[in-house]
């Protein structure tokens, strides 16, 4: 998984095949945070991955030109009814 996150090519990145990559990145960030809290031995690796995901989230947000599209993506809900915010 580490290699799939660090790979910035479109065909190899795990987020490029998602309908809402921003939501997936936010959920992965949250998941890594929960893992780091529960398992202290994994906290260093999780924090490294969280930093990489955070940079990708910022890069994705800055690359979006249309604020209406970004608003729609941020408010789109997952199967649990949660949005990216």
C-alpha positions in Angstrom: 0.0 0.0 0.0 2.9 2.3 0.7 4.1 2.1 -2.9 0.6 2.8 -4.3 0.2 6.0 -2.3 3.7 7.3 -3.2 3.2 6.5 -6.9 2.1 9.7 -8.6 1.4 8.1 -12.0 -2.3 8.1 -12.8 -2.6 4.4 -13.7 -0.8 3.2 -10.5 -2.3 5.5 -7.9 -5.0 3.9 -5.7 -7.1 7.0 -5.7 -7.2 7.5 -9.5 -9.7 4.7 -9.9 -12.2 6.1 -7.5 -15.4 8.1 -8.3 -14.5 10.5 -5.4 -10.8 10.5 -4.7 -11.0 13.3 -2.2 -13.4 11.3 -0.1 -11.2 8.3 -0.3 -8.2 10.3 0.8 -10.0 11.7 3.7 -11.3 8.3 4.8 -7.8 6.8 4.5 -6.4 9.7 6.6 -9.0 9.0 9.3 -8.3 5.3 9.1 -4.6 5.8 9.5 -5.2 8.1 12.5 -7.4 5.5 14.2 -4.7 2.8 13.6 -2.0 5.0 15.0 -4.0 5.7 18.1 -4.8 2.0 18.7 -1.4 0.5 17.8 1.5 2.5 19.1 4.0 0.4 17.2 2.5 1.5 13.9 2.2 5.2 14.7 5.4 6.2 12.9 4.5 4.5 9.7 0.9 5.8 9.9 2.1 9.3 10.5 4.3 9.1 7.5 1.5 7.9 5.3 -0.9 10.5 6.8 1.5 13.3 5.9 1.7 12.0 2.3 -2.1 11.7 2.1 -2.5 15.2 3.5 -0.1 16.6 0.8 -2.1 14.7 -1.9 -5.4 16.2 -0.5 -3.9 19.7 -0.6 -2.6 19.1 -4.2 -6.0 17.8 -5.3 -7.9 20.7 -3.8 -5.5 23.3 -5.4 -5.8 21.6 -8.8 -9.6 22.0 -8.9 -10.6 25.1 -10.9 -14.4 25.1 -10.4 -15.4 25.8 -6.8 -18.9 24.4 -7.4 -17.3 21.0 -8.4 -15.2 21.1 -5.3 -18.2 21.9 -3.1 -20.1 19.0 -4.7 -17.2 16.6 -4.1 -16.8 17.7 -0.5 -20.5 17.2 0.2 -20.8 13.8 -1.5 -21.6 11.2 1.1 -20.2 7.7 1.5 -22.3 4.6 2.3 -22.4 5.5 6.0 -23.8 8.9 5.3 -20.6 10.8 6.1 -19.1 13.6 3.9 -15.5 14.6 3.5 -15.9 17.5 6.0 
